[in-house]
């Protein structure tokens, strides 16, 4: 496996773990914090999508 693919997989695992953590914290947030958390989760999901697309191109 080349270095680019290894880096993309590492990035993907990290971003997925961050999104999972945010989802677990969401239920304990205040309404204002939930709005902010949703914005962060949306951004993280976009990053995950871009990483998967890059992985697809590298494969």
Buried (B, 14 or more C-beta within 10 A) or exposed (E): EEEEEEBBBEBBEEBBEBBEEBEEEBEEBEEEEBEEBEEEBEEBBEBBEEBEEBBEEBE
